[in-house]
C-alpha cells in the first residue's frame, strides 16, 4: 500500500513488525529513493497538527 507523507514524500508500506525490546508494533516503509524506514505504528498513523489544521501524518493513496 502506498502513502503520501504530509510533507509530500511518497512511501510504500513494506510490513508491520514487532519491536523485540518491548513487543510494540512498528511500521516498516520504503521511500521513493529505495531507503527503508520504520516508525512506531501509533506514530505512523497518528493525526498531527500542521499550521493549525489536523492532518494524517501519512495519507493512504491506494
C-alpha positions as CSV (number, residue, x, y, z in Angstrom):
1,X,0.0,0.0,0.0
2,X,1.3,3.5,-0.9
3,X,1.1,6.6,1.3
4,X,1.9,10.3,1.0
5,X,3.7,11.9,3.9
6,X,2.2,15.3,4.9
7,X,5.4,17.0,3.7
8,X,4.8,15.4,0.2
9,X,7.0,12.3,0.0
10,X,5.7,9.0,-1.4
11,X,6.2,5.8,0.6
12,X,5.3,2.2,0.3
13,X,4.3,0.2,3.4
14,X,6.5,-2.9,3.5
15,X,5.2,-4.6,6.6
16,X,4.1,-4.4,10.2
17,X,6.8,-5.8,12.5
18,X,7.2,-6.3,16.3
19,X,9.9,-4.4,18.2
20,X,11.9,-7.1,20.1
21,X,12.6,-5.0,23.2
22,X,9.0,-4.2,24.1
23,X,6.8,-6.1,21.6
24,X,5.3,-2.9,20.3
25,X,4.1,-2.7,16.7
26,X,6.3,-0.8,14.2
27,X,5.7,0.0,10.5
28,X,8.4,-0.6,8.0
29,X,8.2,1.5,4.9
30,X,10.2,2.3,1.8
31,X,10.8,5.8,0.4
32,X,10.7,6.5,-3.4
33,X,14.6,6.5,-3.4
34,X,14.6,3.0,-2.0
35,X,15.7,3.8,1.6
36,X,14.0,1.8,4.3
37,X,12.5,3.4,7.4
38,X,10.4,2.4,10.4
39,X,8.2,4.2,13.0
40,X,6.0,3.0,15.8
41,X,2.6,2.1,14.4
42,X,0.9,4.7,16.6
43,X,3.1,7.5,15.2
44,X,2.8,6.4,11.6
45,X,-1.0,6.5,11.7
46,X,-1.4,9.5,14.0
47,X,-3.2,12.7,13.3
48,X,-0.9,15.8,13.6
49,X,-1.5,19.5,13.5
50,X,0.2,21.5,10.7
51,X,-0.4,25.2,10.6
52,X,-3.4,24.9,12.8
53,X,-5.0,22.1,10.6
54,X,-5.3,18.5,11.7
55,X,-3.9,16.1,9.1
56,X,-2.8,12.4,8.9
57,X,1.0,12.1,9.1
58,X,0.7,9.5,6.2
59,X,-2.4,9.5,3.9
60,X,-3.2,6.3,2.1
61,X,-3.2,6.5,-1.7
62,X,-4.4,3.0,-2.7
